[in-house]
Amino acid sequence: MSSDRLNDIRLDIEKASSVVATGRRLVAQGRTLDLSALEAKVAAACAAIGALPKDDARDLLPALEALLTSLDQLEEDLKSQYAAHLGGTQPADPTRAAAVYRRLQTDID
């Protein structure tokens, strides 16, 4: 594997990390964010890593671990923002919400 290709993948991971860092700043400011581009960046990097020889892929572990850590932090930031906007409540369990909806539908019918 050429070092240029490995560096390109590393750069893609760093770009994804930058998107996450920007997202965390926006959440801290109470602003909304669009993470749709992030999914494509991460998917492309993962596909490229999957095609690498194992030794080359291992070289990218620190960058991937840093990305995962920042994604976990963004998740916590988003949960906190969500809870703050709902007066401290946690997101509803979707299965419970679906059960309530079905029960309401039954009551209406």
Summary of the structure (lengths in Angstrom):
residues: 109
radius of gyration: 19.5
end to end distance: 63.7
largest distance: 65.2
contacts: 252
relative contact order: 0.12
helix: 80%
strand: 0%
